Amino acid sequence: MSTTDGIKEKAAVKRVINALHEHGLKSEVHVLSDSARTAQEAATALGIEVGQIASSLIFKLADDSPLLIITSPSC
C-alpha cells in the first residue's frame, strides 16, 4: 500500500477540493508519491519551475483573526 493511498479521502483535502469547486476554480489536487520536502523536490516531481511553487503559513492573531503568508523560493 502506497503512503499516498487515500489522501484525497481525508476530510481536510475534501474541504479544499470542495472550496475550489465552489469558487469556480478549475483545479486538480496532485498527490506526490516521492518526497517533496523542498520546493525543488516538489517542482521536479510536478515537472515545473521552482519559482512556480508557493508555500503558505496561516497564523491566528491575538484578536483571533487569521494571517495568511504566501512565500515563493524565488523571492
Buried (B, 14 or more C-beta within 10 A) or exposed (E): EEEEEEEEEEEEBEEEBEEBEEEEEEEEEEEBEEEBEEBEBBBBBEEEEBEEBEEEEEEEEEEEEEEEEEEEBEE
